[in-house]
Amino acid sequence: MYSNKLAEAFAKASETDKAELAHFLANNLDSADHAPDSARVREYVAAFDRFAAPREGERF
């Protein structure tokens, strides 16, 4: 059981859902130089996955 609801949501989210959120963040938060960059979007998705990784005492 996760103690962090956001981490739990990322753990349960599909890759498509995470990619859509990553695109939204890139388009709305990043500078214009990086927003359309697919590498930036992949970095966001990887960050979501790291955030969703179970912490000590948590499990899927």
TARA-V19383 format. One record per helix or strand. SS is the DSSP state (2 for helix, 1 for strand). FROM is the first residue (numbers start at 1). TO is the last residue. If there is no record, write none. Layout:
# TARA-V19383
ss from to
SS FROM TO
SS FROM TO
This chain:
# TARA-V19383
ss from to
2 5 12
2 15 29
2 32 35
2 38 52
